[in-house]
Amino acid sequence: MTARPPGNPDVRSLRVLLADDQALMRGALRVLVESEADLEVVGEAADGAEAVALARAERPDVVLMDIRMPGTDGIAATREITADPALARTAVLVLTTFDADEYVVRAITAGAAGFLGKGAEPGELLGAIRTVAAGDALLSPSATKSLIARFVAQQQKELAEPPRPVPGLDSLTGREREVLIEVAGGLSNDAIAARLGVSPLTVKTHINHTMAKLAARDRAQLVVAAYESGLVRPHPR
């Protein structure tokens, strides 16, 4: 487990923590990330437990998290990081060779802000770091919606369970419910604003209020809540 000494305090870079059990991969990611003037690597972890410890020590903006690691895996580490109130400003970006839908949804439901394959282009990865650091979900709303809809539908079919109660859902206003449904439908803020006849800023305000009431960290978790609660139903494929 290694950490980087503090840099120039007058320059605010996005602080990135690398978590991967392969030293070669960590080295390659470090070189890529630190090639950008607005990004810096503040630590490296070889497993999930180290990632959690370093995240608490360094308070990074983004954790690049591998899924398959010895001991505490990336999903469990993501869950620990996103459940820690002290790390509320830390976003987890899952980076892995396993691109099955189940891994995507497990990562998102654990609190990850996004999911990217290790085969992604360098520019795509750098853009992803900036995207999740800004508080946005990396997966496009439509991709997130599609994956979660299929996974939730499969779970409900296999387990024969009704939709689960989502704490806070009853406290949403009628307009907040409308906005949540549109978010789960894969629409952007601008598209939701046009459909509802309000401004994008109003939509953003409703989304922020809804996230607070549902204890959701980001847009992706709002989609999870909408489907798991039954507010939005998966369409048969």
N, C-alpha and C positions, 0 to 999 in steps of 0.2 A: 504494500500500500504506500504510494508516494504522493506527496502534495507539493504544489508549486509555491515558492516564496511570493509574498505580496508584490504586485507590480507597482507602476506609477499611480499613486492615489488620485492624481489629477485627471487621469484618463479612465473613463467608465467603459470597460469592455464587458461583453457577455461572458459569464464565467461558466465553464463547461467541465463536468466530471465524466470520466470515461470508466465504464464498468464492462469488462470482457475478460474471460479466462485465458485468452490467447495474447501473449505479450506482443507478438508480431502485429496483431490487429490493433492493439492499443497504440503501438508505435506509429502505425500508418495513420490512425485517426488523429493522433497528436500533431503529426506533421501537417495534415490537411487543415485541422482546425486553427493551428497557430500560423498558418499562411495568410489568415485574414486579420486585418488590423483591428476589427471590432470584436474578435473572439480570443479567448485565452483558456487554456486547460489548467485547472486548479488542482487536479488530482487524478490518480488512476487506481482502480480496484480490480482485483482478480476474481472476486466472487461477490455474491449479494450482500453478505454480512459486512464486508469491507466497504461496499458501496453505501450502505446505510450509515455506517460510522463516519465515512468521509463526507457524506452529504450533510450530516449534522454538524460536522466540524467546519466545513468550508462554505456552507449555504450557497451552492451553485445556482445559477439561473436555470441550467438545463443539465440533466443526467442522460448520457447516451448509455442505454441499458441493454445488455445482451439477455436473452431468455435462458438459454441453457448454460448454467454455471454450476460448479460443484458446491455442495452445501446448500446455502440459501440461494434459490434460483432467482432469475430476474423478475418473475411475476410476484413472488413473495417480497422481494426487496422493494419493488414498486409500491406494493400495498403498504409497507411500513413507512416509506418516505411520504406518500401522499396522505397518510393518516396522521402524520405528525404536524400539529398546528404551527410549530416553529419553522416548518419547511413549506408553508402555504404558498410561497412565491417561487418554489422550485418545480419545474416541469420535467416530467420523465418522457423521453423519446425512446421507444423500444426499437432496437436495431438488431435484426436477426436474419438467419438464413431460412428460418421456418416461417413460411408465409401462409400456412393453413388458416382458414377462417376462424377456427377455434382459438388459435393463439392470438389473433387480432382482437377478438372479443374479450378474451381473458385479460389481455393487456389493458384494454380500455376500461373494463369493469374494475380492474385493480387500481385505476386512477391515472393510467398513462394518458398523456395528451396527444400521442400519436404513435405510429407504427411505420417503420421503413425497412425494406429489405437491404441486406448487405451488398446486394448487387446494384444499388442505386448509384447514379452518377455523382461525382464529387460536388458539383454545383447544386444538385438536388438535396444532398445531405446538408450542405451549408445553409441552404434556404430553409430546410426543415428546422434546423436549430433556431434560426431567427423567428420562424413562424410560431413555434411552441413557446419561445421566450416572450413573445408578444401577447401570449394568452389565448392563442387560437388553436383549434384542433388541427393536427397535420393532415389527417385523412379528409378528403373532401366530404362535405355533408352528405352527398348522395351515396358515396362509398361506405361511409360509416353507417348510414341508415340501412343500406342493403345487407351488410354483414350482420348487423345486430338483429335485424328483422328475421333473417334466416336462422340465426342461432337461437333466438328466443322461441321462435316457432317450433324448432326441433326439440328444445328442452320441454316445452309445454306438452308436446305430443308424446314424448318418451315418458315423462313423469306424470302425465295426466293431471297437471296442477293448474289451478286457475291463476290468473295474473296476481302478482304479489302486491300488497299494499305498499305504497311509496310514501314515507313520512313527509308531510308538508304539501302533498298534492291538493288536499282539500282547502288549503289556505290560498291557493292561486285565485286571482280574479278571473273573470270571464275572458278578458283580453289576454291575460298571461297564458291561459290555457290555449287560446287561439294561436298565439305566437309559438308556444311549445309544440303544438301539432305541426305547424309549418316548419319549424326547425327539424323535427323528426322526419318531415317529408323531403328534406334535403335542400331547402331553399336558403339562399343567402339573405343577409339582412336587407339588402336593396330589394330583392324579389319579394320578401315578406312585406316590406313597406309599401310596395306598389300594389300588392294584393289586398292589403288591409286599409289602404288609403291613409297611411300615416308616414311620418318621416323616418329615415333610417336611424336617426338618433333616438326617436321614441321606441323603435324596435329594440335597439341596444339596451335602453333603460329597462324595458320589460324583461329582456333576457337576463340582465344582471339581477333584477329582483327575483326572477324565477330560480336562478342558480342559488341565490341566497336562501330562499325558502326550501329548496330541495337538497341543500347542502351538496350541490354539484360543483366540481372544480372547473369544469369547462363545458363547451358545447357538446362534446362527444358523450359526456355523462348525462346531459339532458336527453339525448337520444335514447340512451339505455333506459332512463327512467320512464320515458314516454311509452316505450314498448313493453317493459316489464310490468308496468302498472295496468296495461290494457287500454290506455288512453288512445294509443294508435295500434292498430292490429296489423300483423304481418300479412302481406298478400301472398297467396299460394304461387309457387313458381311453376 
